[in-house]
């Protein structure tokens, strides 16, 4: 690990130069052409390193990329192994590394928020979430090559185009690849300025609550109306009683609209509901309670439309084992490494829910995701690259 870190530090300038190129090639989720331009840039970088790249074409969203590094050949102590259904090791095996090409920033943001390096930090849209992670993956491959080592297992990198908008076109691809993998490493940003890894993520879901009432003149004959906004307020009060923070359950009304004019009893209202839960076992109960909502005001109607749920990443024995290995590798370099739980979701939630050991937050250390202050800490980039290299070489 000390050799890997030394080599990575020698490549810090190259990492920053590559990060600058990546950030300046904007890739908003909903702009297929832009995401595909960036995907072509990433493809070129991997092909220069001898990796095989398969473009998984999409009609409406950006194309996904499957990048593969072959394992060492041969048998004996370095032979490739894969766990069978009983958990025993057998020939074969792969490690899946996840990340995404898309960002939340619309085209033109780079003009208002240009890439720059200042005060030991690299600033710009997508530096932290998560073009820094894409740079770290390439840098880890460079570090391993320079150190004369290659992974014992096949390493598959999945770079998807729609993580920031729900992974609708990529989820099945991710899950299929995970089922063939012994472990999953997720290059989403680290947690906190001390670079903690994410060993637990909440499940994420959404719902739309629609209330229908009856319009009437608010001054002349309000009694003939059924106020949909009033009904919505009463329903939101019910929703708030579903919150159980100690169990990791939160249900929040986040966006609401209703009414047409100040002198009209509103006949319609709708609200977006954000749902978070720490345990997959709680998901069915939350959905059941939402679907059981009934009107309170006479004459009102209530409809609940559920969106697909993203399952939680639970801190299983497999997750703990992966974190322990990462912690041990960092200890060899003289650095401490800690873990954290977070309420946000990632594609690692999908793989963890399949029972595949998943370690998240291996990406860049920084702050300000999805904001004008998004940045990464430059001195931490070589440390993370060495950690990723160490993990993919030792698993």
C-alpha positions in Angstrom: 0.0 0.0 0.0 2.8 2.4 0.7 4.2 1.8 -2.8 0.8 2.3 -4.3 0.4 5.6 -2.4 3.8 6.8 -3.5 3.1 6.1 -7.2 -0.4 7.7 -6.9 1.2 10.9 -5.4 3.5 11.1 -8.3 0.4 11.2 -10.6 -1.5 13.9 -8.7 -1.0 16.5 -11.4 -2.2 14.1 -14.1 -5.3 13.4 -12.0 -6.1 17.2 -11.8 -5.6 17.6 -15.5 -7.9 14.7 -16.3 -10.5 16.0 -13.8 -10.4 19.4 -15.5 -11.2 17.7 -18.9 -14.0 15.7 -17.5 -15.6 18.6 -15.6 -15.5 20.8 -18.7 -17.3 18.2 -20.7 -20.7 18.8 -19.2 -23.1 15.8 -19.0 -26.6 16.7 -17.6 -28.8 13.6 -17.1 -31.5 14.7 -19.5 -29.3 15.6 -22.4 -28.4 12.4 -24.2 -26.1 14.0 -26.7 -24.0 15.7 -23.9 -23.8 12.5 -21.8 -22.8 10.5 -24.8 -20.0 13.1 -25.7 -18.7 12.6 -22.2 -19.1 8.9 -22.4 -16.9 8.9 -25.6 -14.2 10.8 -23.7 -14.3 8.2 -20.8 -14.3 5.4 -23.3 -11.1 6.8 -25.0 -9.3 7.0 -21.7 -10.1 3.3 -20.8 -9.2 2.0 -24.3 -5.8 3.8 -24.0 -5.2 1.6 -20.9 -6.0 -1.6 -22.8 -9.4 -2.2 -21.3 -12.3 -3.5 -23.3 -15.3 -1.2 -23.5 -18.8 -2.1 -24.4 -21.3 0.7 -25.2 -24.8 -0.2 -23.9 -26.9 2.0 -26.2 -30.0 3.8 -24.9 -32.7 5.4 -27.0 -33.7 8.3 -24.8 -31.0 8.6 -22.1 -27.2 8.6 -22.4 -25.5 5.3 -23.3 -24.1 3.2 -20.4 -20.5 1.9 -20.5 -19.3 -1.5 -19.4 -15.5 -1.5 -19.0 -13.6 -4.7 -18.3 -10.1 -5.3 -17.0 -9.1 -9.0 -17.3 -7.7 -10.9 -14.3 -4.3 -12.5 -13.9 -4.1 -15.8 -15.6 -2.8 -19.0 -14.0 -3.4 -21.2 -11.0 -2.2 -21.6 -7.5 -2.1 -18.8 -4.9 -3.0 -16.3 -7.6 -5.8 -18.2 -9.2 -9.1 -16.5 -9.7 -11.8 -17.7 -7.4 -15.6 -17.2 -7.2 -18.0 -18.0 -4.4 -20.6 -20.7 -5.1 -24.1 -20.9 -3.7 -22.8 -22.1 -0.4 -20.2 -19.4 -0.1 -17.2 -21.6 -1.0 -14.5 -20.3 -3.4 -14.3 -21.8 -6.9 -12.6 -20.8 -10.2 -13.7 -17.5 -11.7 -14.9 -14.3 -10.1 -15.3 -10.7 -10.6 -15.5 -7.4 -8.8 -18.0 -4.8 -9.9 -17.1 -1.1 -9.7 -20.0 1.4 -10.0 -20.2 5.0 -11.0 -22.2 7.4 -13.2 -21.5 9.8 -16.1 -24.4 12.2 -15.5 -24.6 15.3 -13.3 -27.4 17.5 -12.1 -26.1 20.6 -13.7 -27.6 22.0 -17.0 -25.5 22.8 -20.0 -23.8 26.2 -19.6 -23.2 25.8 -15.9 -19.4 25.6 -16.5 -19.4 29.2 -17.8 -20.8 30.4 -14.5 -19.0 27.9 -12.3 -15.6 27.3 -14.1 -13.2 24.6 -13.1 -10.4 25.9 -11.0 -7.9 24.8 -8.4 -7.6 27.1 -5.4 -6.6 26.6 -1.8 -5.8 22.9 -2.3 -9.3 22.3 -3.7 -10.6 21.6 -7.2 -13.9 23.4 -7.9 -16.5 22.9 -10.5 -19.8 21.2 -11.4 -19.5 17.5 -10.9 -16.1 17.5 -9.4 -17.4 15.8 -6.3 -20.4 13.9 -7.6 -18.9 12.2 -9.3 -16.4 12.9 -12.0 -13.8 12.8 -9.3 -14.7 9.1 -8.8 -14.3 8.4 -12.5 -10.9 10.0 -12.4 -10.0 7.9 -9.4 -10.9 4.6 -11.2 -8.6 5.4 -14.1 -5.9 6.5 -11.7 -6.2 3.3 -9.7 -5.7 1.3 -12.9 -2.6 3.5 -13.7 -1.2 3.0 -10.2 -1.6 -0.8 -10.4 0.0 -0.9 -13.9 3.0 1.2 -12.7 3.4 -1.1 -9.6 3.6 -4.1 -11.9 0.4 -5.7 -10.5 -3.0 -6.7 -11.9 -6.2 -7.8 -10.3 -6.6 -11.5 -9.5 -10.2 -11.3 -10.5 -12.0 -9.8 -13.5 -12.8 -6.1 -12.8 -15.9 -4.7 -14.4 -16.6 -1.0 -14.3 -20.2 0.1 -14.9 -20.5 3.8 -15.8 -24.2 4.6 -16.1 -26.0 7.7 -17.5 -29.0 8.1 -15.3 -28.1 7.7 -11.6 -29.1 11.2 -10.8 -32.6 10.7 -12.1 -33.4 7.3 -10.6 -31.4 4.8 -12.6 -34.5 3.7 -14.6 -32.6 2.5 -17.6 -29.6 1.1 -15.8 -31.0 -0.7 -12.7 -31.5 -4.0 -14.5 -28.0 -3.9 -16.0 -26.5 -3.1 -12.7 -28.4 -5.9 -10.9 -27.5 -8.5 -13.6 -23.8 -7.6 -13.4 -23.9 -7.7 -9.6 -25.3 -11.2 -9.6 -22.1 -12.4 -11.2 -19.9 -10.5 -8.8 -18.3 -11.3 -5.5 -18.3 -7.7 -4.3 -19.3 -4.2 -5.4 -17.3 -1.0 -4.9 -19.2 2.2 -5.4 -17.2 5.4 -6.3 -19.8 7.8 -5.0 -18.3 10.7 -3.0 -16.9 10.0 0.5 -18.9 11.1 3.6 -17.5 14.1 5.4 -14.2 15.9 5.2 -12.5 12.9 6.9 -13.4 10.6 3.9 -15.6 8.1 5.6 -16.9 5.2 3.6 -20.6 4.5 3.4 -21.6 1.2 4.9 -25.3 2.0 5.3 -27.7 3.9 3.1 -31.4 4.4 3.6 -33.9 3.2 1.1 -35.5 5.9 -1.0 -39.0 6.1 -2.4 -41.6 8.6 -3.5 -45.3 9.0 -3.7 -47.7 11.5 -5.1 -50.8 12.4 -3.0 -53.7 13.8 -5.0 -56.7 15.4 -3.4 -59.9 16.2 -5.3 -62.6 18.5 -3.7 -65.2 20.8 -5.2 -64.9 24.4 -6.3 -67.1 27.2 -5.1 -67.0 30.9 -4.6 -64.9 31.5 -1.5 -67.0 34.5 -0.4 -70.5 34.0 -1.5 -71.1 30.2 -1.0 -68.0 28.5 0.5 -70.2 26.0 2.2 -71.0 24.5 -1.3 -67.3 23.7 -1.8 -64.9 21.0 -0.6 -61.5 22.6 0.1 -58.9 20.3 -1.4 -56.0 22.3 0.1 -57.6 21.9 3.6 -57.9 18.2 3.0 -54.3 18.1 1.9 -53.2 19.8 5.1 -55.0 17.3 7.2 -53.5 14.4 5.2 -50.0 15.9 5.7 -50.6 16.0 9.4 -51.3 12.3 9.2 -48.1 11.7 7.2 -46.0 13.4 9.8 -47.1 10.8 12.3 -45.5 8.1 10.2 -42.1 9.5 11.0 -40.0 7.2 13.2 -36.5 8.7 13.3 -35.1 6.1 15.7 -36.0 3.4 13.2 -34.7 5.4 10.3 -38.1 6.1 8.8 -38.9 9.6 7.5 -42.0 10.6 5.4 -42.0 14.2 4.2 -44.2 16.3 2.0 -41.7 18.2 -0.1 -43.6 20.0 -3.0 -47.3 21.0 -2.9 -49.6 22.8 -5.2 -53.3 23.6 -5.2 -55.9 26.1 -5.9 -56.5 28.4 -8.9 -57.5 31.9 -7.5 -57.7 33.6 -4.1 -61.5 33.8 -4.2 -62.1 30.1 -5.3 -62.5 27.2 -2.9 -59.8 24.9 -4.4 -61.0 21.7 -6.0 -57.5 20.1 -6.5 -54.3 19.8 -4.6 -51.3 17.5 -5.0 -48.2 16.9 -3.0 -44.9 15.0 -3.6 -43.9 12.8 -0.7 -40.3 11.8 0.0 -39.9 8.4 1.8 -36.7 7.1 3.5 -36.3 3.9 5.4 -33.3 2.0 6.9 -34.6 -1.5 6.7 -36.1 -3.2 3.6 -38.5 -5.0 5.9 -40.2 -1.6 6.7 -40.9 -0.7 3.0 -44.1 -2.8 2.7 -45.5 -1.3 5.9 -44.9 2.2 4.8 -46.5 1.6 1.4 -49.5 -0.1 3.1 -50.1 2.9 5.4 -49.9 5.4 2.5 -52.3 3.4 0.4 -54.7 3.2 3.3 -55.2 7.0 3.6 -58.8 8.0 3.5 -60.5 11.4 3.1 -61.3 13.4 6.3 -63.6 16.1 4.8 -67.0 15.0 3.5 -67.0 14.9 -0.2 -63.2 14.9 -0.7 -61.3 12.2 -2.6 -57.8 11.0 -1.9 -55.5 9.1 -4.3 -52.0 7.9 -3.7 -49.6 7.1 -6.5 -46.5 5.2 -5.5 -43.1 5.4 -7.3 -40.7 2.5 -7.4 -38.7 2.2 -4.2 -34.9 2.1 -4.1 -34.0 -0.5 -1.4 -31.7 0.4 1.4 -28.0 -0.6 1.6 -27.9 -2.4 4.9 -24.8 -3.0 7.0 -24.6 -6.7 6.6 -21.7 -9.0 7.6 -20.5 -8.8 4.0 -20.4 -5.0 4.0 -18.6 -5.1 7.4 -16.0 -7.4 6.0 -15.3 -5.2 3.0 -15.0 -2.2 5.2 -12.6 -4.0 7.5 -10.4 -4.9 4.5 -10.4 -1.3 3.3 -9.6 -0.1 6.8 -6.7 -2.5 7.0 -5.3 -1.3 3.7 -5.5 2.3 4.8 -3.8 1.4 8.1 -0.8 0.2 6.1 -0.4 3.7 4.7 -0.6 5.3 8.2 -4.1 6.8 7.5 -7.2 6.1 9.6 -10.5 5.2 7.9 -14.0 5.3 9.4 -17.5 4.5 8.2 -20.8 6.3 8.1 -24.5 5.9 7.5 -26.4 8.3 5.2 -29.9 9.0 4.2 -29.2 9.4 0.5 -29.4 6.5 -2.0 -27.0 5.3 -4.7 -26.8 2.4 -7.2 -25.1 0.5 -4.4 -28.5 0.2 -2.8 -29.6 -2.1 -5.6 -26.5 -4.4 -5.3 -26.7 -4.5 -1.5 -30.3 -5.6 -1.6 -29.3 -8.6 -3.7 -27.0 -9.8 -0.9 -23.8 -8.9 -2.7 -21.3 -7.3 -0.3 -21.2 -3.6 -1.3 -18.9 -0.8 -0.1 -19.9 2.8 -1.0 -18.3 6.2 -0.7 -15.0 5.2 -2.2 -14.9 8.3 -4.4 -13.5 11.7 -3.9 -13.2 13.6 -0.6 -14.8 17.0 -0.7 -18.1 18.8 -0.2 -20.9 20.8 -1.8 -22.5 18.2 -4.1 -25.2 19.7 -6.4 -24.3 23.2 -5.4 -22.2 26.2 -6.3 -19.6 25.2 -3.8 -19.0 21.7 -5.1 -15.3 20.7 -4.8 -12.8 18.0 -4.0 -9.7 18.0 -1.8 -6.7 17.6 -4.1 -4.3 16.0 -1.6 -6.9 13.3 -0.9 -7.1 12.1 -4.6 -3.8 10.0 -4.5 -4.9 8.5 -1.2 -8.2 7.4 -2.6 -6.7 6.1 -5.8 -4.2 4.0 -3.8 -7.1 2.6 -1.7 -9.1 1.6 -4.8 -6.1 0.1 -6.4 -5.4 -1.9 -3.2 -8.9 -3.1 -2.9 -9.3 -4.3 -6.5 -5.9 -6.0 -6.4 -6.6 -7.8 -3.1 -10.2 -8.9 -3.2 
